[in-house]
Amino acid sequence: MSKNVIIFLIILTTGFLMHFFSEFSLVRTTDSFDNATQSVSVSLPELSGLEETTVSFDQLGKDLGGTPYNGRGKSPEQGFSTATLTQYMYEQIEGVLLSRHARLQQELGKKVKRSVLKEGDLLFFKGNKSTLTGIYLSNHDFVTATKDGVAIRNLSQDAYWKKRFIEGRRLTDKEKKMLTPATHLKHSHPAITEAISLLHRPYRLTGDTLAAFDCSFLVQHAFEVMNIHLPRITYHQFEVGETIPLEKAKPGDVIYFSGTWQKGISHTGIYLGERFFIHASGEEGETTISYLGDSWMRHFTGVKRFDTLQVNRNHPIVDKAYGLLNVPYHRKGSSPEKGFNRSGFLHYLYYRYDRNFPRSLKKQWQYGETVKHGDEQPGDVFFFRSDNNNPLPAIYIGNTQLIVVREDDGVSIVDPRFSHYWTKERLMGIKRYELEEE
């Protein structure tokens, strides 16, 4: 046997073994997928790689067979409704976030004739009370959630489904892209990237921690990373910023809706472009991406742009005060380490520029130059009258906002337009203190 023949046989054998072990590995991965789905918890890094998965709709549909029906469930552990099964499978296979409601899923995609349906197309059926959904597999087979659990049904042979069929729809590439979190992970607008990092966080009306929150908190929090401090309440947010026509909306603008669960402005989300937005949704039960289709447009109220509301930290007092946000209140405090009371906070800010700056609130109010309301500049100090008739200082930082010391929140930002305490009626006057470096 010649040397060349031997080399050829070695290469051929090596290639066969590599192919064999590759196929073996693939089969093992596929066989174990059902177990993996039993405790799935999708994170953003996992979502960014879902487009490379080797599992198909057909395979996953079969693996989920027998999963119990649950009208409120959305996982293999909980069970599925028809719409949440569709939602779950699309997120697992393509990393695409769909609504858990069939009527919103049906607003996506383009209508597809029954004769040209292909794997992954959405199917819609007339239910007794609401629309039902399924995912087309092949040869007229589709997967859906039945009363007996997840099952494969046939569009031509099963009379129940055949007579209830409404239409098939196919998601466009643009829709898939916009509904995929990985698309927005490195967005140039900081509020978008911050909001995307909070996908799937639970919804809680009035929730104000990152563990669970509502729509206005998500918007407020996302913009704080840009040094933009918005009101906490949705309809108050709508009163600030620049009004933008929907057709001129850009990613990072904020959209508002009315009459979703109460009269007036009641919901908000951050615009992603192409009529998609991210929001903390009570209807979905979590933070997700949604399409601005007919259902949402019935409640659409307007678009706001907040990018120009950044706190300008060029003034040294504003910069220093801003850096002390969230330092707690302390009854006798006068330092970041111990905490602050009101006079201690003001003294800490101004003492380095004026060694004669007084320590008591009464003397601080009597000190400095009086400024007419309307002529205030960042770094000036507003004084408000307390319930005990004492002066309460507040550092003006622009955009009608003030930095104050509160007993409940420590050093924090307030806006007199939306405050029940720091009001125009309580305003005693405004002072300007001369700054001289030591």
Secondary structure per residue as TSV (DSSP state, phi and psi in degrees):
chain	resnum	aa	ss	phi	psi
A	1	M	-	360.0	130.7
A	2	S	-	-73.2	161.9
A	3	K	H	-62.2	-39.7
A	4	N	H	-64.9	-38.0
A	5	V	H	-65.8	-42.1
A	6	I	H	-60.5	-44.9
A	7	I	H	-60.8	-42.0
A	8	F	H	-61.0	-43.3
A	9	L	H	-65.9	-37.1
A	10	I	H	-63.2	-46.1
A	11	I	H	-62.4	-43.0
A	12	L	H	-63.0	-44.2
A	13	T	H	-64.9	-42.7
A	14	T	H	-60.9	-44.5
A	15	G	H	-62.4	-40.6
A	16	F	H	-63.2	-44.4
A	17	L	H	-64.6	-40.5
A	18	M	H	-62.9	-41.8
A	19	H	H	-64.9	-41.5
A	20	F	H	-61.7	-48.6
A	21	F	H	-69.9	-30.8
A	22	S	H	-63.8	-46.0
A	23	E	H	-64.2	-40.8
A	24	F	H	-61.0	-43.5
A	25	S	H	-62.3	-42.1
A	26	L	H	-63.0	-43.6
A	27	V	H	-62.7	-43.0
A	28	R	H	-63.7	-40.7
A	29	T	H	-62.1	-44.3
A	30	T	H	-65.4	-43.9
A	31	D	H	-61.1	-33.3
A	32	S	T	-89.4	-0.5
A	33	F	H	-63.6	-37.2
A	34	D	H	-61.5	-39.8
A	35	N	H	-66.3	-37.8
A	36	A	H	-64.2	-36.4
A	37	T	H	-69.7	-17.3
A	38	Q	T	-68.7	-19.6
A	39	S	T	-135.4	33.6
A	40	V	-	-69.1	138.3
A	41	S	-	-142.2	97.1
A	42	V	-	-78.5	126.6
A	43	S	-	-106.6	167.7
A	44	L	H	-61.5	-40.7
A	45	P	H	-59.5	-37.1
A	46	E	H	-67.1	-39.9
A	47	L	H	-62.2	-36.3
A	48	S	H	-66.4	-17.9
A	49	G	T	-109.9	5.5
A	50	L	G	-65.1	-24.2
A	51	E	G	-66.7	-12.8
A	52	E	G	-97.2	2.5
A	53	T	-	-63.1	149.3
A	54	T	-	-97.3	-4.1
A	55	V	-	-82.3	136.6
A	56	S	-	-101.2	167.3
A	57	F	H	-59.0	-40.3
A	58	D	H	-61.0	-48.1
A	59	Q	H	-66.1	-45.5
A	60	L	H	-65.6	-38.9
A	61	G	H	-59.2	-41.5
A	62	K	H	-70.4	-38.6
A	63	D	H	-64.0	-31.9
A	64	L	T	-86.0	-1.9
A	65	G	T	-53.3	133.3
A	66	G	T	90.1	-10.0
A	67	T	-	-58.2	130.7
A	68	P	-	-60.6	153.7
A	69	Y	B	-79.5	135.8
A	70	N	-	-151.1	113.6
A	71	G	T	-58.7	-23.6
A	72	R	T	-110.2	-1.6
A	73	G	-	-81.3	156.9
A	74	K	E	-147.2	24.8
A	75	S	E	-152.6	164.0
A	76	P	T	-58.3	-32.5
A	77	E	T	-70.3	-39.0
A	78	Q	T	-87.8	-25.6
A	79	G	E	97.4	176.3
A	80	F	E	-135.7	150.9
A	81	S	-	-91.5	175.8
A	82	T	H	-62.9	-40.5
A	83	A	H	-73.9	-38.0
A	84	T	H	-73.9	-26.6
A	85	L	H	-63.8	-45.3
A	86	T	H	-60.7	-44.4
A	87	Q	H	-58.8	-48.3
A	88	Y	H	-62.9	-46.7
A	89	M	H	-65.7	-38.7
A	90	Y	H	-67.5	-35.9
A	91	E	H	-69.7	-38.9
A	92	Q	H	-70.9	-41.4
A	93	I	H	-83.1	-43.6
A	94	E	H	-119.0	-2.2
A	95	G	-	70.6	20.1
A	96	V	-	-98.3	133.1
A	97	L	-	-94.9	112.5
A	98	L	-	-104.4	161.3
A	99	S	-	-66.6	158.3
A	100	R	S	-88.5	6.4
A	101	H	S	-117.1	130.1
A	102	A	H	-60.2	-38.9
A	103	R	H	-63.4	-31.0
A	104	L	H	-81.8	-34.2
A	105	Q	H	-61.2	-36.0
A	106	Q	T	-72.0	-14.5
A	107	E	T	-80.5	-7.7
A	108	L	S	-95.7	161.8
A	109	G	S	77.1	-178.9
A	110	K	E	-114.8	144.3
A	111	K	E	-64.5	137.4
A	112	V	E	-123.0	133.5
A	113	K	-	-64.3	146.7
A	114	R	G	-58.5	-32.4
A	115	S	G	-72.4	-16.5
A	116	V	G	-120.2	20.9
A	117	L	-	-61.5	144.9
A	118	K	-	-136.9	167.6
A	119	E	T	-53.8	130.7
A	120	G	T	98.5	-12.8
A	121	D	-	-65.4	146.8
A	122	L	E	-86.9	136.9
A	123	L	E	-116.4	142.5
A	124	F	E	-127.8	137.4
A	125	F	E	-131.9	153.4
A	126	K	E	-84.4	114.9
A	127	G	-	-92.2	178.9
A	128	N	S	-68.7	-35.0
A	129	K	S	-120.8	-26.5
A	130	S	S	-152.7	173.1
A	131	T	E	-72.6	140.6
A	132	L	E	-108.5	154.1
A	133	T	E	-127.9	162.1
A	134	G	E	-156.3	171.1
A	135	I	E	-121.2	126.2
A	136	Y	E	-70.1	139.3
A	137	L	E	-109.8	-75.9
A	138	S	E	-170.9	159.3
A	139	N	T	50.1	42.4
A	140	H	T	72.9	-0.1
A	141	D	E	-80.4	145.8
A	142	F	E	-145.9	160.9
A	143	V	E	-110.1	140.1
A	144	T	E	-154.3	173.2
A	145	A	E	-101.3	118.6
A	146	T	E	-105.3	174.9
A	147	K	T	-63.2	-21.7
A	148	D	T	-93.8	4.1
A	149	G	E	114.2	-179.0
A	150	V	E	-64.5	132.5
A	151	A	E	-151.8	158.7
A	152	I	E	-91.7	128.9
A	153	R	E	-124.3	165.8
A	154	N	E	-118.2	128.0
A	155	L	T	-68.1	-22.9
A	156	S	T	-98.6	-31.6
A	157	Q	T	-99.9	-26.0
A	158	D	-	-89.1	107.9
A	159	A	H	-59.3	-39.5
A	160	Y	H	-56.1	-48.1
A	161	W	H	-78.9	-35.1
A	162	K	H	-60.1	-45.4
A	163	K	H	-78.1	-15.9
A	164	R	H	-98.9	-2.0
A	165	F	E	-62.2	130.3
A	166	I	E	-101.2	-57.0
A	167	E	E	-169.4	165.7
A	168	G	E	-113.6	146.1
A	169	R	E	-136.3	145.7
A	170	R	E	-121.2	122.8
A	171	L	-	-62.4	140.7
A	172	T	-	-82.0	162.9
A	173	D	H	-61.8	-36.9
A	174	K	H	-64.8	-41.9
A	175	E	H	-64.1	-44.3
A	176	K	H	-60.7	-41.3
A	177	K	H	-63.1	-47.4
A	178	M	H	-70.6	-25.8
A	179	L	T	-91.3	3.7
A	180	T	-	-99.0	117.4
A	181	P	G	-53.8	-36.1
A	182	A	G	-58.2	-27.1
A	183	T	G	-59.9	-32.9
A	184	H	G	-107.4	1.9
A	185	L	T	-60.5	-35.4
A	186	K	T	-115.5	36.5
A	187	H	-	-63.7	149.3
A	188	S	S	-73.3	-18.3
A	189	H	S	-91.4	116.9
A	190	P	H	-58.8	-34.0
A	191	A	H	-65.7	-33.4
A	192	I	H	-69.0	-47.5
A	193	T	H	-63.6	-35.5
A	194	E	H	-67.4	-43.4
A	195	A	H	-64.5	-41.2
A	196	I	H	-61.7	-34.2
A	197	S	T	-66.2	-13.2
A	198	L	T	-107.1	14.0
A	199	L	T	-55.6	141.3
A	200	H	T	75.0	1.2
A	201	R	-	-64.8	140.5
A	202	P	B	-62.6	146.7
A	203	Y	B	-86.1	137.9
A	204	R	-	-146.2	118.4
A	205	L	T	-60.0	127.9
A	206	T	T	71.4	2.7
A	207	G	-	-61.9	134.5
A	208	D	E	-133.8	32.3
A	209	T	E	-128.8	163.8
A	210	L	T	-71.8	-8.3
A	211	A	T	-71.7	-36.6
A	212	A	E	-164.1	138.0
A	213	F	E	-158.0	172.8
A	214	D	-	-108.7	-174.8
A	215	C	H	-64.5	-44.4
A	216	S	H	-71.3	-30.8
A	217	F	H	-65.9	-41.6
A	218	L	H	-58.5	-46.3
A	219	V	H	-64.2	-47.1
A	220	Q	H	-58.2	-48.3
A	221	H	H	-64.8	-44.1
A	222	A	H	-61.6	-35.0
A	223	F	H	-82.8	-17.2
A	224	E	H	-64.4	-26.2
A	225	V	T	-67.4	-14.6
A	226	M	T	-101.9	12.4
A	227	N	T	61.1	34.5
A	228	I	-	-114.6	121.9
A	229	H	-	-113.9	108.3
A	230	L	-	-98.3	157.9
A	231	P	-	-59.9	157.3
A	232	R	S	-77.1	-31.4
A	233	I	S	-93.2	140.1
A	234	T	H	-55.2	-51.1
A	235	Y	H	-70.6	-21.6
A	236	H	H	-73.6	-39.1
A	237	Q	H	-57.2	-38.1
A	238	F	T	-67.6	-14.9
A	239	E	T	-86.6	-8.3
A	240	V	S	-115.1	170.9
A	241	G	S	80.9	-177.0
A	242	E	E	-98.1	131.9
A	243	T	E	-79.3	130.9
A	244	I	E	-125.2	133.5
A	245	P	-	-63.3	145.8
A	246	L	G	-56.9	-39.2
A	247	E	G	-67.9	-13.5
A	248	K	G	-110.5	8.8
A	249	A	-	-65.2	142.3
A	250	K	-	-119.7	158.0
A	251	P	T	-54.2	131.6
A	252	G	T	102.7	-16.2
A	253	D	-	-71.0	166.1
A	254	V	E	-122.7	130.0
A	255	I	E	-104.2	147.4
A	256	Y	E	-127.2	146.9
A	257	F	E	-129.5	153.1
A	258	S	E	-122.1	151.1
A	259	G	S	69.0	24.4
A	260	T	S	-76.2	-43.6
A	261	W	S	-137.0	-9.2
A	262	Q	S	-152.8	165.7
A	263	K	S	-66.6	152.2
A	264	G	S	79.7	-174.4
A	265	I	E	-64.3	124.6
A	266	S	E	-138.7	-3.3
A	267	H	E	-152.7	154.2
A	268	T	E	-152.7	158.9
A	269	G	E	-161.2	163.8
A	270	I	E	-95.5	126.5
A	271	Y	E	-73.1	133.7
A	272	L	E	-104.2	-10.0
A	273	G	E	101.6	160.8
A	274	E	T	56.3	28.7
A	275	R	T	69.0	29.8
A	276	F	E	-118.4	151.4
A	277	F	E	-149.4	156.4
A	278	I	E	-107.9	137.0
A	279	H	E	-156.7	158.3
A	280	A	E	-88.1	109.6
A	281	S	E	-106.9	122.6
A	282	G	T	-67.3	-35.1
A	283	E	T	-66.6	-36.7
A	284	E	T	-88.7	-17.8
A	285	G	T	81.7	10.0
A	286	E	E	-167.2	175.1
A	287	T	E	-80.1	129.3
A	288	T	E	-153.1	178.8
A	289	I	E	-106.2	134.5
A	290	S	E	-131.0	161.4
A	291	Y	E	-97.4	136.2
A	292	L	-	-83.3	70.0
A	293	G	-	-93.5	-163.7
A	294	D	H	-58.9	-40.4
A	295	S	H	-61.0	-45.0
A	296	W	H	-75.5	-34.4
A	297	M	H	-65.4	-24.0
A	298	R	T	-65.3	-20.4
A	299	H	T	-110.3	-2.7
A	300	F	E	-60.4	134.7
A	301	T	E	-117.5	-42.8
A	302	G	E	174.6	176.1
A	303	V	E	-123.4	138.8
A	304	K	E	-123.8	146.9
A	305	R	E	-118.0	125.5
A	306	F	-	-111.8	0.8
A	307	D	G	-60.0	-24.1
A	308	T	G	-86.4	1.5
A	309	L	G	-94.1	15.2
A	310	Q	-	-60.2	139.2
A	311	V	-	-65.9	125.4
A	312	N	-	-85.8	111.7
A	313	R	T	-97.2	20.8
A	314	N	T	-69.4	-31.1
A	315	H	S	-74.6	130.5
A	316	P	H	-60.8	-35.9
A	317	I	H	-69.9	-42.9
A	318	V	H	-61.2	-44.7
A	319	D	H	-61.6	-44.3
A	320	K	H	-68.9	-42.4
A	321	A	H	-65.2	-39.9
A	322	Y	H	-63.6	-36.8
A	323	G	T	-68.7	-11.6
A	324	L	T	-101.4	6.5
A	325	L	T	-54.8	139.8
A	326	N	T	79.8	-1.9
A	327	V	-	-64.3	131.2
A	328	P	-	-71.3	161.2
A	329	Y	B	-76.1	140.4
A	330	H	-	-140.5	132.3
A	331	R	T	-56.7	-32.9
A	332	K	T	-118.8	19.0
A	333	G	-	-78.2	146.2
A	334	S	E	-146.4	22.1
A	335	S	E	-152.4	157.1
A	336	P	T	-60.7	-32.1
A	337	E	T	-69.7	-39.0
A	338	K	T	-93.8	-26.2
A	339	G	E	107.4	175.9
A	340	F	E	-129.7	143.3
A	341	N	-	-97.7	-177.5
A	342	R	H	-69.8	-46.5
A	343	S	H	-69.5	-35.4
A	344	G	H	-64.3	-36.5
A	345	F	H	-64.2	-48.2
A	346	L	H	-65.7	-40.9
A	347	H	H	-63.9	-41.2
A	348	Y	H	-61.2	-38.1
A	349	L	H	-72.1	-39.8
A	350	Y	H	-101.8	-15.8
A	351	Y	T	-62.3	-35.2
A	352	R	T	-66.2	-21.8
A	353	Y	T	-97.4	-15.2
A	354	D	-	-153.4	102.3
A	355	R	T	-67.0	-12.3
A	356	N	T	-96.8	6.1
A	357	F	-	-63.0	128.2
A	358	P	-	-69.0	160.1
A	359	R	S	-98.7	-27.8
A	360	S	S	-89.5	151.0
A	361	L	H	-61.2	-42.4
A	362	K	H	-60.3	-43.4
A	363	K	H	-74.5	-32.2
A	364	Q	H	-62.9	-38.5
A	365	W	H	-67.2	-31.7
A	366	Q	H	-84.6	-11.8
A	367	Y	S	-89.3	159.0
A	368	G	S	80.3	-175.4
A	369	E	E	-94.6	134.1
A	370	T	E	-78.3	135.0
A	371	V	E	-117.6	135.5
A	372	K	-	-70.2	137.6
A	373	H	T	-62.0	125.0
A	374	G	T	113.0	-20.8
A	375	D	-	-105.8	8.9
A	376	E	-	-65.3	151.3
A	377	Q	-	-129.9	156.5
A	378	P	T	-52.9	134.2
A	379	G	T	101.2	-18.0
A	380	D	-	-69.8	162.2
A	381	V	E	-119.1	120.7
A	382	F	E	-85.1	141.9
A	383	F	E	-118.6	127.4
A	384	F	E	-112.6	153.1
A	385	R	E	-89.9	125.7
A	386	S	-	-79.0	174.7
A	387	D	T	-63.4	-24.7
A	388	N	T	-95.5	12.8
A	389	N	S	70.2	24.0
A	390	N	-	-97.6	149.5
A	391	P	E	-75.5	135.3
A	392	L	E	-118.2	117.6
A	393	P	E	-82.2	151.3
A	394	A	E	-148.2	126.0
A	395	I	E	-81.3	122.8
A	396	Y	E	-77.8	127.8
A	397	I	E	-118.3	6.8
A	398	G	E	98.2	165.7
A	399	N	T	55.4	34.2
A	400	T	T	65.5	8.4
A	401	Q	E	-96.8	152.8
A	402	L	E	-132.4	148.7
A	403	I	E	-103.7	124.9
A	404	V	E	-130.1	169.9
A	405	V	E	-109.3	119.2
A	406	R	E	-112.5	144.2
A	407	E	T	-65.0	-31.1
A	408	D	T	-87.3	-35.7
A	409	D	T	-114.8	0.3
A	410	G	E	67.9	-145.5
A	411	V	E	-73.0	119.7
A	412	S	E	-152.0	169.2
A	413	I	E	-101.4	135.2
A	414	V	E	-129.2	157.7
A	415	D	-	-126.2	112.3
A	416	P	G	-55.2	-24.1
A	417	R	G	-64.5	-26.2
A	418	F	G	-122.8	14.4
A	419	S	-	-103.8	143.0
A	420	H	S	-89.0	-9.1
A	421	Y	S	-112.5	-50.8
A	422	W	S	-84.8	74.5
A	423	T	-	-108.1	165.0
A	424	K	G	-62.1	-32.4
A	425	E	G	-66.0	-28.4
A	426	R	G	-88.7	-8.5
A	427	L	E	-66.5	122.5
A	428	M	E	-87.9	-37.1
A	429	G	E	164.2	-178.5
A	430	I	E	-129.1	138.4
A	431	K	E	-122.2	148.5
A	432	R	E	-124.5	128.0
A	433	Y	-	-108.7	138.1
A	434	E	-	-72.7	136.5
A	435	L	-	-106.4	121.4
A	436	E	-	-133.6	120.1
A	437	E	-	-63.0	142.0
A	438	E	-	-69.5	360.0
